[in-house]
């Protein structure tokens, strides 16, 4: 899925991606989930999962405020650009390192989330970084600025397993109703992404 490039370019690229999740200034939310999946497939199959953004549509999460399971993303997919926001089928996207892609996730409680996505693959490891490119607004108040919400998916093939890590990092306005809502929402999204990855790789 990814084109070959030099070892030096790979080293520079991976160093950049390794630090990308830490570029939120003074985050007041950061959480990581690490897990292992029994898996005999190839790392390229994991790359395909990470770049199958449309399969996020309809995934479930537990709403703490409503105390029930709900649909997290009503719509999900790559988009042609951040202005028109026209959905593009996953199979029309050819994923390459150092290239920026954009996706739209219609979040049940956070609203429309537009992310820039970067991918990297090296031997037995694949990484996807999602960076918020449009502010999140709640009741007329900007709760999260662009660049202040980042999600990193990382998977490493180790023998017959996948060692996976999901990291979510954010900085949000310290206003009472936002402080109460966002951490719980991001926790729920961490768990939903975990279930998405495990279900995609074990079905």
C-alpha positions in Angstrom: 0.0 0.0 0.0 2.9 2.4 0.7 5.6 3.2 -1.7 9.2 2.3 -0.9 11.6 5.1 0.2 15.1 5.3 1.6 16.1 4.2 5.1 17.2 7.8 5.9 13.8 9.2 4.8 12.1 6.6 6.8 14.0 7.4 9.9 13.3 11.1 9.6 9.6 10.4 8.9 9.1 8.1 11.8 10.9 10.4 14.2 8.5 13.1 13.1 5.4 10.9 13.5 6.6 9.7 16.9 6.6 13.3 18.2 3.5 14.5 16.3 1.1 13.4 19.0 3.0 15.6 21.5 2.5 18.9 19.7 -0.6 20.0 21.6 0.6 22.9 23.8 -0.1 22.2 27.5 -2.7 19.5 27.0 -5.2 19.0 29.8 -6.2 15.6 28.4 -3.9 12.8 27.4 -4.7 9.1 27.6 -3.2 6.0 26.0 -4.6 2.5 25.6 -2.2 -0.3 24.8 -3.4 -3.8 23.9 -2.5 -7.0 22.1 -4.4 -8.8 19.4 -3.7 -12.4 18.2 -3.1 -11.9 14.5 -1.4 -14.0 11.8 -2.0 -11.6 8.9 0.3 -9.0 7.4 1.0 -5.5 8.6 -0.3 -4.2 5.3 -3.8 -5.5 6.3 -3.5 -3.3 9.4 -2.6 -0.4 7.1 -5.8 -1.0 5.2 -7.9 -1.0 8.4 -6.4 2.4 9.5 -7.1 3.8 6.0 -10.7 2.5 5.9 -12.2 5.6 7.4 -15.7 4.9 6.2 -15.9 1.8 8.4 -16.0 4.1 11.4 -19.6 5.0 10.4 -22.0 3.5 12.8 -19.5 2.3 15.5 -21.0 2.4 19.0 -19.8 4.1 22.2 -21.2 4.2 25.7 -22.7 7.7 26.5 -22.0 8.4 30.2 -24.5 11.3 30.1 -27.3 9.2 28.7 -26.2 6.0 30.3 -26.7 3.9 27.2 -25.0 2.8 24.0 -25.2 5.2 21.1 -23.9 5.6 17.6 -20.6 7.5 17.7 -20.2 8.6 14.1 -23.3 9.1 12.0 -21.1 9.6 8.9 -17.4 9.0 8.4 -15.0 9.1 5.5 -12.3 10.8 3.6 -13.2 14.2 2.1 -11.8 15.9 -1.0 -10.9 19.1 0.8 -11.8 21.1 3.9 -13.9 23.6 2.0 -16.2 21.4 -0.1 -16.1 18.4 2.3 -17.3 16.0 -0.3 -16.9 12.4 0.8 -14.4 10.2 -1.2 -14.6 6.4 -1.1 -11.8 4.7 0.8 -10.7 2.8 -2.3 -10.2 6.0 -4.2 -7.5 7.1 -1.7 -3.9 5.8 -2.4 -2.1 6.2 0.9 1.4 7.5 0.7 3.8 8.7 3.5 4.4 12.5 3.8 1.0 13.1 2.1 -1.8 14.9 4.0 -5.4 13.5 3.8 -8.6 14.8 5.3 -11.6 13.1 6.8 -14.9 14.1 8.3 -16.3 12.4 11.3 -19.9 13.4 12.2 -19.6 12.9 15.9 -22.7 12.3 18.0 -21.9 14.8 20.7 -18.9 16.8 19.4 -20.4 17.6 16.0 -18.5 17.6 12.7 -14.9 16.8 13.3 -12.5 17.5 10.4 -9.1 15.9 10.7 -5.9 16.0 8.7 -4.5 12.4 8.6 -0.9 11.4 8.0 0.3 7.8 7.6 3.6 6.0 7.9 4.6 2.4 7.6 8.0 0.8 8.3 8.6 -2.9 8.1 6.4 -4.3 10.9 4.9 -1.0 12.1 2.1 1.3 10.9 1.1 4.7 12.3 -1.9 7.0 11.6 -2.1 10.5 13.1 -5.3 12.5 13.1 -5.0 16.2 13.8 -8.1 18.4 14.2 -8.1 21.2 11.6 -11.3 23.1 12.5 -12.3 24.3 16.0 -15.0 22.4 17.9 -17.8 24.8 19.1 -20.4 24.1 21.7 -23.4 26.4 22.2 -21.5 29.2 20.5 -18.3 28.7 22.5 -15.1 27.4 21.0 -14.2 24.5 23.2 -11.2 23.0 21.3 -9.1 25.0 18.9 -7.7 23.6 15.6 -4.5 21.5 16.2 -5.5 21.0 19.9 -7.0 17.5 19.4 -4.8 14.7 18.1 -5.4 11.0 17.9 -2.6 8.5 17.1 -3.1 4.9 16.1 0.0 2.7 16.1 0.3 -1.0 15.4 3.4 -3.2 15.4 3.4 -6.8 14.2 5.3 -9.0 16.7 5.3 -12.7 15.7 1.6 -13.8 15.6 0.3 -10.7 17.4 -0.4 -7.0 16.9 0.8 -4.7 19.6 -1.5 -1.7 19.3 -1.5 1.7 20.9 -4.2 4.4 20.8 -3.3 7.9 22.1 -5.7 10.8 22.4 -4.3 14.2 23.4 -6.3 17.4 23.7 -6.4 20.9 25.1 -9.9 22.3 25.7 -11.4 25.4 27.3 -11.5 25.3 31.1 -15.2 26.1 31.4 -17.3 24.0 33.7 -19.7 22.4 31.2 -16.9 21.8 28.7 -14.6 20.4 31.4 -17.4 18.0 32.4 -18.2 16.8 28.9 -15.0 16.6 26.9 -12.9 14.2 29.1 -15.7 11.7 29.3 -16.4 12.0 25.6 -12.7 11.4 24.7 -12.6 8.4 27.1 -15.6 6.9 25.3 -14.0 7.5 21.9 -10.8 5.8 23.0 -12.8 2.7 23.9 -14.8 2.9 20.6 -11.6 3.1 18.5 -10.2 0.1 20.5 -13.3 -1.9 19.6 -13.1 -0.8 16.0 -9.6 -2.0 15.6 -10.0 -5.3 17.4 -13.2 -6.1 15.5 -11.7 -5.2 12.2 -8.7 -7.4 12.8 -10.4 -10.4 14.3 -13.5 -10.8 12.1 
